[in-house]
């Protein structure tokens, strides 16, 4: 049985503790939190678990095999590195680190030591996202045209990260999983309405080749809470509404039948409308499945879908949004050695139209 130490018993910590404690392959040994009130709560809830205030009691402990880092993002790198250097498998909350350089270093360290490093991208383990993945991989939607996501709420203003770093890791990890690790460029715009230095409303665009585009609306100041994603393809389209427990996923047999007339520089597009159906999706708690995948990955040595490399890709995109925000929405290429054909084609079209 793998002995577990949890660092951070704040907002998400109790959910992690509950799931790791319930899993037959894990033994929750110790919980650490710097706040006395949270330590007392942990001690009352788990009477057979040690409680500590110093992370070293977990990252350096000889009686711990697995370290869970559920603390603010600026602490992730040091704690995860300390745990890996001491031979511990690591589960770290999203976003993985504050910089992509840190993320790459942790990934390389875990690989060198043969340890499992997993980033808590919980939504990848929901029944809806798994169903979406199977539909896309099976070609049910056809060629993908767009990915559109809205994650808004009248929520908590973070003091250390902007709305993109707070909310987008969920959606970027889902996009990366569904569309594949081939995002080419990022553009972001946003506003800081209270002059805190952190954007509270933002719009993010991620570019792929072949005119595939992903767009995200992120907002801490919405009067309503929305968590909705649309994916459009040449054959079908889907909507995932995470706040609709009855019909989380809807598949639409709708699209555009396109014909190009030879010799004429225009396209005829005819709307096509068919049936809609809502498939049944697995209602198992995503975190429960994710913990199980983590345990099996440690035992087998197989990398999970949300490994260090996946976490690094998300942080790279987040970093690119920071640069784009500073440069007024400039398109930032994620791999400058591979020019983005989509953007360059678009720019050439715009220049042609101007001429």
Secondary structure, DSSP 8 states (H G I E B T S, - for coil): -EEEEEE--STTHHHHHHHHHH-TTEEEEEEE-S-HHHHHHHHHH-TTSEEES-THHHHT-TT-SEEEE-S-HHHHHHHHHHHHHTT-EEEEESS--SSHHHHHHHHHHHHHHT--EEEE-GGGGSHHHHHHHHHHHTTTT-SEEEEEEEEEEE----SSS-HIIIIIHHHHHHHHHHH-S---EEEEEEE-TTSSSS-SEEEEEEE-STT-EEEEEEESEEEEEEEEEEEEESS-EEEEETT-SS-SEEEEEEEEEEEE-TTSS-EEEEEEEEEEE------S-HHHHHHHHHHHHHHH----TTBHHHHHHHHHHHHHHHHHHHTTT--EES-TTS--HHHHHHHHHHHHHH-
